[in-house]
Amino acid sequence: MYYFEIALFVIGLLLLVMGYRRNHRNLLLCAAITLFLAGTAQSMVEGFREGYAEARNG
């Protein structure tokens, strides 16, 4: 999970730089979403696991 967060962060930074240099709003939007996911991915996965475990155990 740690490497996944790092990868999302690096991809988000690359999209941010490319979008800023090209003045491309869609790339900037993708960068914002990717950076958001980089910061929240761990808690989203943990919540999904807990919910799945609760549903499975009844």
URGIPE-V938271 format. One record per helix or strand. SS is the DSSP state (alpha for helix, beta for strand). FROM is the first residue (numbers start at 1). TO is the last residue. If there is no record, write none. Layout:
((SS	FROM	TO) (SS	FROM	TO))
This chain:
((alpha	2	22) (alpha	25	57))
